């Protein structure tokens, strides 16, 4: 009996100490001094982040659902749009492919940006659910829960502030035309063996 209790205690102790990553969340909102419809137009436009997020320098539409986002540090993220709901003024997305840990130290991330009318102004809420970069036990520095939360919190807050400030990235306008051309011509370039717009 004592042996059984000891064994059960050891197994319970091992389970307590040996666990993987825990789900993390970021929920932030901000009031924007503009009509909800105008803010929604900015949030929901293709490759929108490049237009108002201060950490995003460029965005390229890979296809009608995927967008390649380039950050200030030169690192890229592949973002997949799951749903754009006009009725709810909500964009749902997730990061896909191999996530560059220097872009965001997460192994997966699902997010949602929602715009709602608040009188004559708009309230923008950005929610993200994610796991740290290292999915095993004892994560190395920079790949733990705290690093993931710090990075995602900062990214979300910076984006919301960009919307509030009415930020307009001049480079994004120039990239937008190129992105549209590339999106349409990439299959042709690919068949010809050209790396243009790759």
CORPELIN-V256866 format. One record per residue. RES is the residue in three letters. NEAR is the number of other ideal C-beta (glycine too) atoms within 10 Angstrom. D_FIRST is the distance of its C-alpha to the first C-alpha in Angstrom with 2 decimals. Layout:
BEGIN
RES;NEAR;D_FIRST  RES;NEAR;D_FIRST
END
This chain:
BEGIN
UNK;5;0.00  UNK;6;3.81  UNK;7;5.37  UNK;8;5.12  UNK;9;6.33  UNK;10;8.64  UNK;10;9.88  UNK;10;10.63  UNK;10;12.34  UNK;10;14.32  UNK;10;15.44  UNK;10;16.56  UNK;10;18.34  UNK;9;20.06  UNK;9;21.25  UNK;8;22.70  UNK;9;24.65  UNK;10;25.65  UNK;8;27.94  UNK;11;31.46  UNK;21;34.53  UNK;8;34.67  UNK;10;37.69  UNK;18;40.54  UNK;11;43.51  UNK;20;47.00  UNK;12;49.06  UNK;16;52.52  UNK;14;55.78  UNK;17;59.33  UNK;13;62.59  UNK;21;65.50  UNK;11;69.06  UNK;17;70.18  UNK;15;70.15  UNK;19;66.92  UNK;11;68.85  UNK;13;70.22  UNK;24;66.83  UNK;23;65.31  UNK;14;68.05  UNK;20;67.11  UNK;24;63.36  UNK;17;63.73  UNK;15;66.47  UNK;16;65.60  UNK;20;64.17  UNK;20;64.39  UNK;24;62.25  UNK;23;64.93  UNK;23;67.41  UNK;23;65.65  UNK;24;62.52  UNK;13;63.50  UNK;15;60.89  UNK;24;62.08  UNK;17;65.24  UNK;20;65.57  UNK;24;64.24  UNK;20;65.10  UNK;19;64.52  UNK;16;62.96  UNK;9;63.31  UNK;9;63.41  UNK;12;59.69  UNK;15;58.93  UNK;22;60.31  UNK;16;60.15  UNK;21;60.05  UNK;17;61.24  UNK;19;60.17  UNK;10;62.14  UNK;11;60.24  UNK;10;61.34  UNK;14;57.91  UNK;18;57.63  UNK;22;55.33  UNK;17;55.53  UNK;21;55.33  UNK;16;55.08  UNK;16;56.49  UNK;12;54.42  UNK;10;56.59  UNK;15;59.66  UNK;12;59.95  UNK;8;63.42  UNK;5;62.63  UNK;14;59.69  UNK;21;61.24  UNK;19;58.01  UNK;21;57.40  UNK;17;53.95  UNK;21;53.23  UNK;17;50.65  UNK;22;50.74  UNK;14;50.71  UNK;13;50.94  UNK;8;49.68  UNK;20;49.68  UNK;17;51.35  UNK;18;49.07  UNK;12;52.20  UNK;20;53.35  UNK;22;50.13  UNK;24;46.70  UNK;23;44.88  UNK;18;43.40  UNK;16;44.50  UNK;22;46.41  UNK;14;47.66  UNK;20;50.30  UNK;19;52.64  UNK;23;55.88  UNK;18;57.28  UNK;25;60.68  UNK;16;61.48  UNK;14;64.66  UNK;13;64.57  UNK;9;68.05  UNK;9;70.54  UNK;14;67.91  UNK;25;64.85  UNK;16;61.19  UNK;24;59.37  UNK;15;55.57  UNK;22;53.72  UNK;17;50.05  UNK;24;47.92  UNK;16;44.35  UNK;26;43.13  UNK;17;40.49  UNK;25;40.87  UNK;23;42.41  UNK;21;39.36  UNK;12;36.79  UNK;10;34.03  UNK;10;31.88  UNK;8;33.63  UNK;19;37.17  UNK;10;40.12  UNK;8;42.59  UNK;15;44.77  UNK;18;42.42  UNK;17;39.84  UNK;18;39.55  UNK;13;41.88  UNK;20;44.54  UNK;26;44.51  UNK;18;44.86  UNK;12;47.55  UNK;20;49.57  UNK;23;49.39  UNK;16;50.14  UNK;13;53.15  UNK;23;54.41  UNK;21;54.22  UNK;14;55.83  UNK;14;58.62  UNK;24;59.37  UNK;21;59.57  UNK;15;61.83  UNK;21;64.01  UNK;23;64.48  UNK;17;65.27  UNK;12;67.78  UNK;13;69.46  UNK;16;68.91  UNK;11;70.83  UNK;19;70.20  UNK;7;73.61  UNK;12;72.21  UNK;21;70.21  UNK;11;73.46  UNK;11;74.79  UNK;19;71.58  UNK;19;71.55  UNK;9;74.68  UNK;12;73.50  UNK;22;70.13  UNK;13;71.90  UNK;12;74.17  UNK;17;71.34  UNK;16;69.25  UNK;11;72.16  UNK;13;73.41  UNK;18;70.19  UNK;10;70.05  UNK;11;73.66  UNK;14;73.14  UNK;13;70.07  UNK;8;72.08  UNK;8;74.76  UNK;6;72.24  UNK;12;72.94  UNK;7;70.31  UNK;12;72.11  UNK;17;69.71  UNK;8;66.78
END
